[in-house]
Amino acid sequence: MASAEMSVRELMHLDAELARKQARQRLNAAGPPLEAPAAGGGSPALHVAAIYGVGKKLLAEVVIGARSHIYMRGQALPVGGKAGPGTYLLRGISGSCVHLERAGDSQTLCLRPGLWAARP
């Protein structure tokens, strides 16, 4: 039984990695993100690279500046992140959008329809 569970976990991990890779490829092919950095504010550009998972166990990959951060639903800090004044905190994941907050400033970032819409 343990070997069957491990196989399922391995398959789920491989599937998530493949979905993430494909989302990045589509993102690169689609051009620059729709969100532009704030003018003169020093805030980095933000965009959602991927949202994956099942049911309530969702993960969001958010690119902040040039770095990718993984947020888990129910956890405010990104995986491996530390709290600080410049840290974006996860407030929620709903549908194709991620809700972040930093120093009282709320941001709602959504996947671009071209990344997940069906293509003919």
DSSP file (Angstrom, degrees, kcal/mol; ACC not computed):
  #  RESIDUE AA STRUCTURE BP1 BP2  ACC     N-H-->O    O-->H-N    N-H-->O    O-->H-N    TCO  KAPPA ALPHA  PHI   PSI    X-CA   Y-CA   Z-CA
    1    1 A M     >        0   0    0      0, 0.0     4,-2.2     0, 0.0     5,-0.2   0.000 360.0 360.0 360.0 -41.4    0.0    0.0    0.0
    2    2 A A  H  >  +     0   0    0      1,-0.2     4,-2.3     2,-0.2     5,-0.2   0.874 360.0  52.6 -62.5 -36.6    2.8    2.4    0.9
    3    3 A S  H  > S+     0   0    0      2,-0.2     4,-2.0     1,-0.2    -1,-0.2   0.870 108.5  50.5 -68.3 -34.2    4.4    2.0   -2.6
    4    4 A A  H  > S+     0   0    0      2,-0.2     4,-2.0     1,-0.2    -2,-0.2   0.902 111.1  48.8 -68.1 -40.2    1.1    2.8   -4.3
    5    5 A E  H  X S+     0   0    0     -4,-2.2     4,-2.4     1,-0.2    -2,-0.2   0.903 110.7  50.6 -65.0 -40.7    0.7    5.9   -2.2
    6    6 A M  H  X S+     0   0    0     -4,-2.3     4,-2.7     1,-0.2    -1,-0.2   0.902 108.5  52.3 -64.3 -40.0    4.2    7.0   -3.0
    7    7 A S  H  X S+     0   0    0     -4,-2.0     4,-2.5     2,-0.2    -1,-0.2   0.903 109.5  48.9 -63.0 -41.3    3.6    6.4   -6.7
    8    8 A V  H  X S+     0   0    0     -4,-2.0     4,-2.6     2,-0.2    -2,-0.2   0.921 112.0  49.0 -64.4 -43.8    0.5    8.6   -6.5
    9    9 A R  H  X S+     0   0    0     -4,-2.4     4,-2.5     2,-0.2    -2,-0.2   0.921 111.4  49.2 -61.4 -43.7    2.4   11.3   -4.7
   10   10 A E  H  X S+     0   0    0     -4,-2.7     4,-2.7     1,-0.2    -2,-0.2   0.916 111.8  48.9 -62.5 -42.6    5.2   11.1   -7.3
   11   11 A L  H  X S+     0   0    0     -4,-2.5     4,-2.6     2,-0.2    -2,-0.2   0.903 111.2  49.7 -64.1 -41.1    2.7   11.4  -10.1
   12   12 A M  H  X S+     0   0    0     -4,-2.6     4,-2.4     2,-0.2    -2,-0.2   0.904 111.8  49.0 -64.3 -40.2    1.0   14.4   -8.5
   13   13 A H  H  X S+     0   0    0     -4,-2.5     4,-2.4     2,-0.2    -2,-0.2   0.934 112.6  46.9 -64.6 -45.7    4.4   16.1   -8.1
   14   14 A L  H  X S+     0   0    0     -4,-2.7     4,-2.4     1,-0.2    -2,-0.2   0.896 112.1  51.1 -62.6 -40.3    5.3   15.4  -11.7
   15   15 A D  H  X S+     0   0    0     -4,-2.6     4,-2.4     2,-0.2    -1,-0.2   0.906 110.7  48.3 -63.8 -41.9    1.9   16.7  -12.9
   16   16 A A  H  X S+     0   0    0     -4,-2.4     4,-2.3     2,-0.2    -2,-0.2   0.909 111.9  49.4 -65.2 -41.9    2.3   19.9  -10.9
   17   17 A E  H  X S+     0   0    0     -4,-2.4     4,-2.4     2,-0.2    -2,-0.2   0.906 111.6  48.9 -63.9 -41.2    5.8   20.5  -12.2
   18   18 A L  H  X S+     0   0    0     -4,-2.4     4,-2.6     2,-0.2    -2,-0.2   0.919 111.3  49.5 -64.2 -43.7    4.6   19.9  -15.8
   19   19 A A  H  X S+     0   0    0     -4,-2.4     4,-2.3     1,-0.2    -2,-0.2   0.901 111.9  49.1 -62.1 -40.7    1.7   22.3  -15.3
   20   20 A R  H  X S+     0   0    0     -4,-2.3     4,-2.2     2,-0.2    -2,-0.2   0.910 111.6  48.6 -65.3 -42.3    4.0   24.9  -13.9
   21   21 A K  H  X S+     0   0    0     -4,-2.4     4,-2.2     2,-0.2    -2,-0.2   0.916 112.4  48.3 -64.1 -43.4    6.5   24.5  -16.8
   22   22 A Q  H  X S+     0   0    0     -4,-2.6     4,-2.5     2,-0.2    -1,-0.2   0.885 110.2  51.9 -65.6 -38.4    3.7   24.8  -19.3
   23   23 A A  H  X S+     0   0    0     -4,-2.3     4,-2.5     2,-0.2    -1,-0.2   0.905 109.9  49.4 -64.6 -40.5    2.3   27.9  -17.6
   24   24 A R  H  X S+     0   0    0     -4,-2.2     4,-2.7     2,-0.2    -2,-0.2   0.909 110.3  50.6 -64.1 -41.0    5.7   29.5  -17.7
   25   25 A Q  H  X S+     0   0    0     -4,-2.2     4,-2.2     2,-0.2    -2,-0.2   0.921 112.7  46.0 -63.4 -43.4    6.1   28.7  -21.4
   26   26 A R  H  X S+     0   0    0     -4,-2.5     4,-1.8     2,-0.2    -1,-0.2   0.891 112.2  52.1 -64.8 -38.8    2.7   30.2  -22.2
   27   27 A L  H  X S+     0   0    0     -4,-2.5     4,-0.7     1,-0.2    -2,-0.2   0.925 110.6  46.8 -63.4 -44.9    3.6   33.2  -20.0
   28   28 A N  H >< S+     0   0    0     -4,-2.7     3,-0.6     1,-0.2    -1,-0.2   0.881 113.5  48.8 -64.2 -38.1    6.9   33.8  -21.9
   29   29 A A  H 3< S+     0   0    0     -4,-2.2    -1,-0.2     1,-0.2    -2,-0.2   0.787 105.4  59.5 -71.7 -27.1    5.1   33.4  -25.3
   30   30 A A  H 3< S-     0   0    0     -4,-1.8    -1,-0.2     1,-0.3    -2,-0.2   0.648 106.1-129.5 -78.2 -14.9    2.4   35.8  -24.2
   31   31 A G    <<  -     0   0    0     -4,-0.7    -1,-0.3    -3,-0.6     3,-0.1  -0.573  53.8  -5.9  99.7-165.4    4.8   38.7  -23.7
   32   32 A P  S    S-     0   0    0      0, 0.0     4,-0.1     0, 0.0    -4,-0.0  -0.240  83.7 -91.0 -67.2 155.1    5.3   41.0  -20.7
   33   33 A P        -     0   0    0      0, 0.0    14,-0.1     0, 0.0    -6,-0.0  -0.222  25.9-125.5 -64.6 155.0    2.8   40.9  -17.8
   34   34 A L  S    S+     0   0    0     -3,-0.1     2,-0.3     2,-0.1    13,-0.1   0.839  91.2  82.8 -69.6 -32.9   -0.3   43.1  -17.8
   35   35 A E  S    S-     0   0    0     11,-0.2     3,-0.0     3,-0.0    74,-0.0  -0.580  70.2-156.7 -74.8 130.2    0.6   44.5  -14.4
   36   36 A A        -     0   0    0     -2,-0.3    10,-0.1     9,-0.1     3,-0.1  -0.798  25.7 -99.0-104.5 149.9    3.1   47.3  -14.7
   37   37 A P        -     0   0    0      0, 0.0     8,-0.1     0, 0.0     2,-0.1  -0.340  49.5 -93.7 -64.4 149.4    5.4   48.4  -11.9
   38   38 A A     >  -     0   0    0      5,-0.3     4,-0.6     6,-0.2     3,-0.5  -0.398  45.5-106.0 -64.8 137.8    4.2   51.5  -10.0
   39   39 A A  T  4 S-     0   0    0      1,-0.3    -1,-0.1     2,-0.1    -3,-0.0  -0.523  92.1 -19.5 -70.8 118.5    5.7   54.7  -11.3
   40   40 A G  T  4 S+     0   0    0     -2,-0.5    -1,-0.3     1,-0.1    -2,-0.1   0.399 109.5 106.7  70.0  -4.0    8.4   56.0   -9.0
   41   41 A G  T  4 S-     0   0    0     -3,-0.5    -2,-0.1     2,-0.1    -1,-0.1   0.637  81.2-130.9 -82.8 -13.1    7.0   53.9   -6.1
   42   42 A G     <  +     0   0    0     -4,-0.6    -3,-0.1     1,-0.3    -1,-0.1   0.538  57.8 143.7  75.7   4.9    9.8   51.4   -6.1
   43   43 A S        -     0   0    0     -5,-0.2    -5,-0.3     1,-0.1    -1,-0.3  -0.604  50.3-121.2 -78.6 136.6    7.3   48.6   -6.0
   44   44 A P        -     0   0    0      0, 0.0    -6,-0.2     0, 0.0     2,-0.1  -0.338  32.8 -93.0 -72.9 158.4    8.4   45.5   -8.1
   45   45 A A        -     0   0    0     -8,-0.1    20,-3.3    19,-0.1     2,-0.4  -0.476  45.1-158.0 -67.7 141.6    6.2   44.2  -10.9
   46   46 A L  E     +A   64   0A   0     18,-0.2     2,-0.3    -2,-0.1   -11,-0.2  -0.959  20.6 154.3-123.5 140.2    3.8   41.5   -9.8
   47   47 A H  E     -A   63   0A   0     16,-1.6    16,-3.1    -2,-0.4     2,-0.6  -0.963  41.6-113.5-159.4 155.2    2.0   38.8  -11.7
   48   48 A V  E     -A   62   0A   0     62,-0.3    64,-0.3    -2,-0.3    14,-0.2  -0.774  24.6-178.4 -88.2 121.9    0.6   35.3  -11.2
   49   49 A A  E     -     0   0A   0     12,-2.9     2,-0.3    -2,-0.6    13,-0.2   0.833  66.0 -15.9 -86.7 -36.7    2.5   32.7  -13.0
   50   50 A A  E     -A   61   0A   0     11,-1.4    11,-3.2     2,-0.0     2,-0.4  -0.983  43.8-154.9-165.0 152.0    0.3   29.7  -12.0
   51   51 A I  E     +A   60   0A   0     -2,-0.3     2,-0.3     9,-0.2     9,-0.2  -0.992  32.7 162.8-128.8 125.5   -2.3   28.5   -9.6
   52   52 A Y  E     +A   59   0A   0      7,-2.5     7,-3.1    -2,-0.4     2,-0.3  -0.961  16.7  77.9-144.3 161.6   -2.4   24.8   -9.1
   53   53 A G  E     -A   58   0A   0     -2,-0.3     2,-0.4     5,-0.2     5,-0.2  -0.823  65.4 -81.4 133.3-173.2   -3.8   22.2   -6.7
   54   54 A V  E >  S-A   57   0A   0      3,-1.2     3,-2.1    -2,-0.3     2,-0.1  -0.994  76.5 -34.9-134.0 135.4   -7.1   20.5   -5.9
   55   55 A G  T 3  S-     0   0    0     -2,-0.4     3,-0.0     1,-0.3     0, 0.0  -0.328 127.3 -13.3  60.2-125.7  -10.0   21.7   -3.9
   56   56 A K  T 3  S+     0   0    0      1,-0.2     2,-1.5    -2,-0.1    -1,-0.3   0.541 118.7  88.3 -87.2  -7.8   -8.9   23.8   -0.9
   57   57 A K  E <   +A   54   0A   0     -3,-2.1    -3,-1.2    15,-0.1     2,-0.3  -0.600  62.6 156.0 -92.8  76.5   -5.3   22.7   -1.3
   58   58 A L  E     -A   53   0A   0     -2,-1.5    15,-2.7    -5,-0.2     2,-0.4  -0.772  27.6-164.4-107.0 148.3   -4.2   25.4   -3.7
   59   59 A L  E     -AB  52  72A   0     -7,-3.1    -7,-2.5    -2,-0.3     2,-0.4  -0.966   5.6-157.6-124.9 144.5   -0.8   26.9   -4.4
   60   60 A A  E     -AB  51  71A   0     11,-2.7    11,-3.0    -2,-0.4     2,-0.7  -0.990   7.0-151.2-125.1 130.1   -0.1   30.1   -6.2
   61   61 A E  E     -AB  50  70A   0    -11,-3.2   -12,-2.9    -2,-0.4   -11,-1.4  -0.897  21.9-176.2 -99.1 114.8    3.2   31.0   -7.9
   62   62 A V  E     -AB  48  69A   0      7,-3.0     7,-2.8    -2,-0.7     2,-0.6  -0.941  18.1-145.3-116.1 129.4    3.6   34.7   -7.9
   63   63 A V  E     -AB  47  68A   0    -16,-3.1   -16,-1.6    -2,-0.5     2,-0.6  -0.847  15.4-173.5 -95.8 121.3    6.5   36.5   -9.6
   64   64 A I  E >   -AB  46  67A   0      3,-2.9     3,-1.9    -2,-0.6     2,-0.6  -0.953  66.8 -42.3-116.8 110.5    7.6   39.6   -7.6
   65   65 A G  T 3  S-     0   0    0    -20,-3.3    -2,-0.0    -2,-0.6   -22,-0.0  -0.610 125.0 -27.9  67.6-118.4   10.2   41.5   -9.5
   66   66 A A  T 3  S+     0   0    0     -2,-0.6     2,-0.4     2,-0.0    -1,-0.3   0.365 121.6  90.6-107.5   2.0   12.4   38.8  -10.9
   67   67 A R  E <   -B   64   0A   0     -3,-1.9    -3,-2.9     2,-0.0     2,-0.4  -0.824  66.5-138.0-109.0 140.5   11.8   36.2   -8.1
   68   68 A S  E     -B   63   0A   0     -2,-0.4     2,-0.4    -5,-0.2    -5,-0.2  -0.773  19.6-169.4 -93.5 135.2    9.2   33.5   -8.0
   69   69 A H  E     -B   62   0A   0     -7,-2.8    -7,-3.0    -2,-0.4     2,-0.6  -0.979  12.9-144.5-126.3 137.8    7.3   33.0   -4.7
   70   70 A I  E     -B   61   0A   0     -2,-0.4     9,-3.3     9,-0.3     2,-0.4  -0.905  15.6-167.7-104.5 122.9    5.0   30.0   -3.9
   71   71 A Y  E     -B   60   0A   0    -11,-3.0   -11,-2.7    -2,-0.6     2,-0.4  -0.916   8.0-150.3-109.8 135.8    2.1   30.8   -1.6
   72   72 A M  E >   -B   59   0A   0      5,-0.5     3,-2.5    -2,-0.4   -13,-0.2  -0.891  30.3-104.8-105.0 133.6   -0.1   28.1    0.0
   73   73 A R  T 3  S+     0   0    0    -15,-2.7     3,-0.1    -2,-0.4    18,-0.0  -0.317 109.7  24.5 -54.8 132.3   -3.7   28.7    0.7
   74   74 A G  T 3  S+     0   0    0      1,-0.2     2,-0.5   -17,-0.0    -1,-0.3   0.303 104.2  94.7  92.7  -8.3   -4.2   29.3    4.4
   75   75 A Q    <   -     0   0    0     -3,-2.5    -3,-0.3     1,-0.1    15,-0.2  -0.974  58.1-160.4-118.2 121.9   -0.5   30.4    4.9
   76   76 A A  S    S+     0   0    0     -2,-0.5    14,-3.1    13,-0.1    -1,-0.1   0.895  73.4  63.9 -68.8 -41.0    0.1   34.2    4.8
   77   77 A L  S    S-     0   0    0     12,-0.2    -5,-0.5     1,-0.1    12,-0.1  -0.530  91.7-107.1 -86.0 150.3    3.9   34.0    4.1
   78   78 A P    >   -     0   0    0      0, 0.0     3,-2.7     0, 0.0    -7,-0.2  -0.354  55.2 -76.5 -67.3 157.8    5.4   32.5    0.9
   79   79 A V  T 3  S+     0   0    0     -9,-3.3    -9,-0.3     1,-0.3     3,-0.1  -0.362 122.2   4.7 -57.1 124.5    7.0   29.1    1.3
   80   80 A G  T 3  S+     0   0    0      1,-0.3    -1,-0.3    -2,-0.1     2,-0.1   0.472 104.8 133.1  78.1   2.1   10.4   29.7    3.0
   81   81 A G    <   -     0   0    0     -3,-2.7     2,-0.4     1,-0.0    -1,-0.3  -0.433  46.2-142.6 -86.0 160.0    9.6   33.4    3.4
   82   82 A K        -     0   0    0     -2,-0.1     2,-0.1    -3,-0.1    -3,-0.0  -0.928  26.0-102.5-121.2 146.6   10.1   35.5    6.5
   83   83 A A        +     0   0    0     -2,-0.4     5,-0.0    -6,-0.1     3,-0.0  -0.399  56.6 139.3 -67.6 140.5    7.9   38.3    7.8
   84   84 A G    >   -     0   0    0      3,-0.1     3,-1.4    -2,-0.1     0, 0.0  -0.965  65.5 -91.1-170.4 168.7    9.1   41.8    7.1
   85   85 A P  T 3  S+     0   0    0      0, 0.0    -2,-0.0     0, 0.0    -1,-0.0   0.777 124.6  45.6 -64.4 -25.7    7.8   45.2    6.1
   86   86 A G  T 3  S+     0   0    0     16,-0.1     2,-0.4     2,-0.1    -3,-0.0   0.359  88.4 112.0 -97.9   5.7    8.4   44.5    2.4
   87   87 A T    <   -     0   0    0     -3,-1.4     2,-0.4     1,-0.0    16,-0.3  -0.650  64.0-134.7 -85.4 130.6    6.9   41.0    2.4
   88   88 A Y        -     0   0    0     -2,-0.4     2,-0.4    14,-0.1    14,-0.2  -0.707  21.4-151.3 -80.0 131.2    3.7   40.4    0.5
   89   89 A L  E     -C  101   0B   0     12,-3.2    12,-2.0    -2,-0.4     2,-0.4  -0.858  15.4-119.1-105.5 138.7    1.2   38.4    2.6
   90   90 A L  E     +C  100   0B   0    -14,-3.1    10,-0.2    -2,-0.4     3,-0.1  -0.630  30.2 174.6 -77.5 126.9   -1.4   36.1    1.0
   91   91 A R  E     -     0   0B   0      8,-3.6     2,-0.3    -2,-0.4     9,-0.2   0.594  62.7 -40.9-104.0 -19.0   -4.9   37.1    1.9
   92   92 A G  E     -C   99   0B   0      7,-1.3     7,-3.1   -17,-0.1     2,-0.4  -0.874  38.6-126.4 168.0 162.3   -6.6   34.5   -0.3
   93   93 A I  E     +C   98   0B   0     -2,-0.3     2,-0.4     5,-0.2     5,-0.2  -0.996  31.7 171.8-126.7 122.7   -6.8   32.6   -3.6
   94   94 A S  E >   -C   97   0B   0      3,-2.3     3,-2.4    -2,-0.4     2,-0.2  -0.975  57.3 -47.1-138.1 123.2  -10.2   32.7   -5.4
   95   95 A G  T 3  S-     0   0    0     -2,-0.4    15,-0.0     1,-0.3     0, 0.0  -0.391 123.9 -19.6  58.4-120.5  -10.8   31.3   -8.8
   96   96 A S  T 3  S+     0   0    0     -2,-0.2    15,-2.7    15,-0.1     2,-0.3   0.090 121.5  91.0-104.9  21.9   -8.0   32.6  -11.0
   97   97 A C  E <   -CD  94 110B   0     -3,-2.4    -3,-2.3    13,-0.2     2,-0.4  -0.889  56.6-154.4-123.1 151.1   -7.0   35.4   -8.7
   98   98 A V  E     -CD  93 109B   0     11,-3.5    11,-3.0    -2,-0.3     2,-0.6  -0.978  11.4-150.2-121.3 133.2   -4.5   35.8   -5.8
   99   99 A H  E     +CD  92 108B   0     -7,-3.1    -8,-3.6    -2,-0.4    -7,-1.3  -0.922  22.2 174.7-110.2 117.5   -5.1   38.5   -3.2
  100  100 A L  E     -CD  90 107B   0      7,-3.0     7,-3.0    -2,-0.6     2,-0.3  -0.802  12.8-163.3-119.2 159.7   -1.9   39.9   -1.5
  101  101 A E  E     +CD  89 106B   0    -12,-2.0   -12,-3.2    -2,-0.3     2,-0.3  -0.997   8.1 177.5-144.0 141.4   -1.2   42.6    1.0
  102  102 A R  E >  S- D   0 105B   0      3,-2.1     3,-2.5    -2,-0.3   -14,-0.1  -0.952  74.8 -19.4-144.4 123.3    1.9   44.5    1.9
  103  103 A A  T 3  S-     0   0    0     -2,-0.3     3,-0.1   -16,-0.3   -15,-0.1   0.869 128.4 -49.1  48.4  45.5    2.0   47.4    4.5
  104  104 A G  T 3  S+     0   0    0      1,-0.2     2,-0.7     0, 0.0    -1,-0.3   0.386 112.4 120.7  80.2  -4.6   -1.7   48.0    4.2
  105  105 A D  E <   -D  102   0B   0     -3,-2.5    -3,-2.1     2,-0.0     2,-0.3  -0.845  51.5-152.2 -96.7 115.5   -1.6   48.0    0.4
  106  106 A S  E     -D  101   0B   0     -2,-0.7     2,-0.4    -5,-0.2    -5,-0.2  -0.661  11.4-171.5 -90.2 142.5   -3.9   45.3   -1.2
  107  107 A Q  E     -D  100   0B   0     -7,-3.0    -7,-3.0    -2,-0.3     2,-0.5  -0.998  10.1-162.7-131.1 134.5   -3.2   43.8   -4.6
  108  108 A T  E     -D   99   0B   0     -2,-0.4     2,-0.4    -9,-0.2    -9,-0.2  -0.978  14.3-174.3-116.8 118.1   -5.4   41.4   -6.5
  109  109 A L  E     -D   98   0B   0    -11,-3.0   -11,-3.5    -2,-0.5     2,-0.3  -0.931   1.6-169.4-115.0 133.2   -3.5   39.6   -9.3
  110  110 A C  E     -D   97   0B   0     -2,-0.4   -62,-0.3   -13,-0.3   -13,-0.2  -0.910  27.9-106.0-123.7 149.5   -5.3   37.4  -11.8
  111  111 A L        -     0   0    0    -15,-2.7   -62,-0.1    -2,-0.3   -15,-0.1  -0.425  43.7-108.9 -63.9 144.5   -4.1   34.9  -14.4
  112  112 A R    >>  -     0   0    0    -64,-0.3     3,-2.2     1,-0.1     4,-0.6  -0.589  23.2-123.5 -74.8 139.7   -4.4   36.2  -17.9
  113  113 A P  H >> S+     0   0    0      0, 0.0     4,-2.8     0, 0.0     3,-0.9   0.810 108.4  66.3 -54.9 -31.5   -7.2   34.4  -19.8
  114  114 A G  H 34 S+     0   0    0      1,-0.2    -3,-0.0     2,-0.2    -2,-0.0   0.716  95.4  58.8 -63.5 -20.0   -4.7   33.4  -22.5
  115  115 A L  H <4 S+     0   0    0     -3,-2.2    -1,-0.2     1,-0.1   -89,-0.1   0.783 124.4  14.3 -80.5 -27.0   -2.9   31.2  -20.0
  116  116 A W  H << S+     0   0    0     -3,-0.9    -2,-0.2    -4,-0.6    -1,-0.1   0.521  94.7 111.2-127.4  -7.8   -5.9   29.0  -19.2
  117  117 A A  S  < S-     0   0    0     -4,-2.8     2,-0.1    -5,-0.2    -5,-0.0  -0.400  75.8-100.9 -71.2 146.5   -8.6   29.6  -21.8
  118  118 A A        -     0   0    0     -2,-0.1    -1,-0.1     2,-0.0    -2,-0.1  -0.391  36.2-148.7 -65.7 140.6   -9.3   26.8  -24.2
  119  119 A R              0   0    0     -2,-0.1    -1,-0.0    -3,-0.1    -5,-0.0  -0.898 360.0 360.0-114.1 143.7   -7.8   27.1  -27.6
  120  120 A P              0   0    0      0, 0.0    -1,-0.1     0, 0.0    -2,-0.0   0.512 360.0 360.0 -67.8 360.0   -9.2   25.8  -30.9
